[in-house]
């Protein structure tokens, strides 16, 4: 069995990878994890199914996932099961081909972001957002046969553009529509997203799962008959028997991994605190600026440390006055001279 729990492989060697959740290195859909899963899936077979149910997330992480899938040597088919919103809609475009459930939704909108600082720093943030919209506009334009300017004028206008499967097919975002389990009429995008996320882990009939329900699971998508479903289920049962002996070892490894991750997180937090304390102590930053640089250090420690080092410390006058033990400081002497003159008057 694959050591990647997010990959499911059927009897014919088709691997399925689930991009279910928000995109970002601190969320469910992480660029490094997806890239490793793709490499593992390529070893297992020549065809990969990528199933998407995501509200979007970090643009840079999403671009990395887009490039990883786009450059895969495998035959990648993408399926939008529930929602492919924001950055997830960009990832969906690299399918070869891409299909949507007739109940699913695609959503496009302008890039969002924020910053803290003076007007020059804010202008840089705006320029970065505009640059990202240029890049994403190129990706959409290549798929839709539109110019980048047409894409930006149509979809990057500050509004959310929700598309049904029919809309997406008509505009050229997808190559086809597939059936899925019925979704209640009038369901909101949030309800569709939650519904498909739950179906990833929960059977629709908790007391009894019949053969038809099993066939709806992605692992049995290529089974053409009941006999093939049963054969596939038996294969999984045999694999489960082999895995039983490894369960304790796997739990131990996960416990050790959690300990290492916790220690690494604590060390990173301590290092950030030390840098920020030192910067605040010598006047490079104040209490109001501290959260800004803390966020920079969290997202990009190397750049954050460089930014702090580039700030000039604010030295106090008293720090430059060296007084030998037992002597009066120049400040005290001067104040005494002023008081003596005032007393004589």
SVG drawing of the C-alpha trace seen along z (x, -y; Angstrom):
<svg xmlns="http://www.w3.org/2000/svg" viewBox="-34 -87 70 98">
<polyline fill="none" stroke="black" stroke-width="0.4" points="0.0,0.0 1.0,-3.6 2.5,-5.3 0.6,-8.4 -2.8,-8.2 -4.3,-10.8 -3.7,-8.5 -6.1,-5.7 -5.1,-3.2 -7.4,-0.8 -6.8,2.6 -5.9,1.2 -3.2,-1.1 -5.2,-4.4 -4.3,-6.6 -6.7,-9.2 -5.4,-12.2 -7.9,-14.3 -7.4,-18.1 -10.1,-18.5 -9.7,-21.6 -8.1,-25.0 -4.8,-25.6 -1.7,-26.6 1.3,-25.2 -0.6,-25.4 -3.9,-24.0 -5.2,-20.7 -3.9,-21.1 -0.1,-21.7 2.1,-22.2 4.9,-20.0 2.6,-17.2 0.8,-17.3 4.1,-17.3 5.3,-14.2 1.9,-12.5 2.1,-13.1 5.6,-11.5 4.4,-8.5 1.3,-8.2 3.4,-8.3 5.4,-5.3 2.2,-3.3 0.6,-3.9 0.4,-6.1 -3.0,-7.6 -3.9,-9.9 -7.3,-11.3 -7.2,-14.5 -10.5,-15.3 -11.1,-18.9 -13.3,-20.3 -11.6,-23.5 -12.5,-27.1 -9.0,-28.2 -6.3,-29.8 -2.7,-30.9 -1.8,-32.0 1.9,-31.1 1.2,-27.6 -1.6,-27.2 0.8,-28.1 3.3,-25.5 0.5,-22.8 -0.6,-24.0 2.9,-23.6 3.4,-20.2 0.2,-18.8 0.8,-20.6 4.3,-19.1 3.4,-15.6 4.4,-12.9 1.2,-11.0 -2.2,-11.1 -3.9,-13.5 -7.7,-13.8 -9.2,-16.4 -12.7,-16.2 -14.3,-19.1 -16.5,-17.3 -17.9,-20.2 -16.3,-23.6 -13.2,-24.9 -13.1,-28.5 -10.5,-31.2 -7.0,-29.5 -8.6,-26.1 -10.2,-27.2 -6.8,-27.8 -5.5,-24.4 -8.5,-22.8 -7.5,-24.3 -4.4,-22.1 -6.5,-18.9 -6.0,-16.8 -9.0,-16.8 -11.1,-18.4 -14.7,-17.5 -17.2,-18.9 -20.0,-17.3 -23.3,-18.8 -23.9,-20.0 -20.4,-21.5 -19.4,-25.2 -16.4,-27.1 -15.6,-30.6 -13.2,-33.3 -12.4,-36.7 -9.7,-39.2 -6.6,-38.4 -6.9,-39.5 -4.2,-40.5 -3.1,-43.0 -0.2,-44.7 0.7,-47.1 3.0,-50.1 3.4,-53.4 2.0,-54.4 5.1,-53.2 4.8,-49.7 1.1,-49.6 1.8,-50.6 4.3,-47.7 1.5,-45.4 -0.9,-46.7 1.8,-46.2 2.3,-42.5 -1.5,-41.9 -1.6,-43.3 1.4,-41.2 -0.3,-38.1 -3.5,-38.9 -1.4,-39.2 0.0,-35.7 -3.3,-34.2 -4.9,-36.1 -2.4,-34.4 -3.4,-30.9 -7.1,-31.6 -6.6,-33.2 -4.6,-30.1 -7.5,-27.9 -10.4,-30.1 -8.9,-31.5 -9.3,-35.0 -6.7,-37.8 -5.3,-38.5 -7.0,-41.9 -10.3,-40.3 -10.0,-37.9 -9.1,-40.6 -11.9,-42.9 -14.4,-40.0 -13.4,-38.2 -11.0,-40.4 -13.5,-43.2 -13.9,-43.0 -16.9,-40.6 -17.2,-36.8 -18.2,-35.0 -19.9,-31.7 -20.3,-29.3 -22.4,-26.2 -21.1,-23.2 -23.1,-24.2 -21.7,-27.8 -18.1,-26.4 -18.6,-24.1 -20.1,-26.8 -17.2,-29.2 -14.5,-26.6 -13.3,-26.1 -14.0,-22.4 -14.2,-19.6 -17.2,-17.7 -19.8,-17.1 -20.2,-13.9 -23.0,-12.7 -22.7,-12.6 -25.0,-11.8 -27.9,-14.2 -27.5,-17.4 -30.5,-19.1 -32.0,-21.8 -31.0,-25.3 -27.9,-24.3 -25.4,-27.1 -21.7,-26.8 -20.9,-26.4 -23.4,-23.5 -22.1,-21.8 -18.5,-22.1 -19.4,-20.6 -21.5,-17.9 -18.7,-16.6 -16.1,-16.9 -18.3,-14.7 -18.7,-12.1 -15.0,-11.7 -15.0,-10.1 -18.6,-9.1 -20.8,-6.5 -24.3,-7.8 -26.0,-5.0 -24.2,-4.5 -26.0,-1.3 -25.6,0.5 -23.5,-0.2 -24.9,1.6 -23.0,2.4 -24.3,-0.7 -23.0,-3.0 -19.6,-1.3 -19.4,-1.9 -19.9,-5.6 -16.6,-5.8 -13.7,-7.1 -11.7,-3.9 -14.3,-1.9 -14.9,-4.5 -13.5,-2.2 -15.3,1.0 -17.7,1.9 -19.7,4.7 -20.6,6.0 -18.0,8.8 -15.3,6.2 -16.5,4.3 -16.4,7.4 -13.0,8.4 -11.7,4.9 -13.1,5.0 -11.5,8.4 -8.2,7.0 -8.5,4.2 -9.4,6.7 -6.2,8.7 -4.2,5.5 -5.9,4.6 -4.8,7.9 -1.2,7.1 -1.5,3.7 -2.9,4.9 0.6,5.9 2.0,2.4 -0.7,0.4 1.2,0.2 4.4,-0.8 2.6,-3.4 1.0,-4.9 4.4,-5.0 5.9,-6.8 3.1,-9.3 3.6,-10.0 7.3,-10.5 6.7,-12.7 4.2,-14.8 6.9,-15.2 9.5,-16.4 7.0,-18.8 6.0,-20.2 9.7,-20.7 10.4,-22.3 7.5,-24.6 8.6,-25.6 12.1,-26.2 10.9,-28.4 8.6,-30.3 11.6,-30.9 13.8,-32.0 11.2,-34.5 10.7,-35.8 14.4,-36.3 14.7,-38.3 11.7,-40.4 12.7,-41.1 16.2,-42.2 14.7,-44.4 12.3,-46.0 15.0,-46.4 17.3,-48.4 14.5,-50.5 14.4,-49.0 10.7,-48.3 8.1,-49.2 5.1,-47.3 2.8,-48.4 5.2,-47.2 6.0,-43.9 3.0,-41.9 3.8,-42.9 7.4,-41.6 6.2,-38.5 3.9,-37.6 6.8,-38.2 9.0,-35.9 6.3,-33.2 5.7,-33.2 9.3,-33.7 11.8,-33.5 14.8,-34.2 13.3,-37.4 11.9,-38.5 15.4,-38.2 16.9,-40.2 14.3,-42.9 14.9,-43.2 18.7,-43.4 18.2,-46.1 16.5,-48.4 18.8,-50.9 18.7,-50.7 17.7,-53.9 20.4,-54.6 19.6,-56.6 21.8,-59.5 22.4,-57.9 23.9,-54.8 26.8,-57.0 27.7,-58.4 30.2,-56.2 30.6,-56.8 33.2,-55.1 32.0,-53.5 31.5,-56.0 31.6,-59.1 28.7,-61.4 27.3,-61.1 27.7,-64.2 24.0,-64.6 24.0,-64.8 26.9,-67.2 25.1,-69.5 21.9,-69.5 23.8,-70.3 25.4,-73.3 22.0,-74.6 20.5,-74.3 23.5,-76.1 23.1,-79.0 19.4,-79.2 20.0,-79.1 22.5,-82.0 19.9,-84.2"/>
</svg>
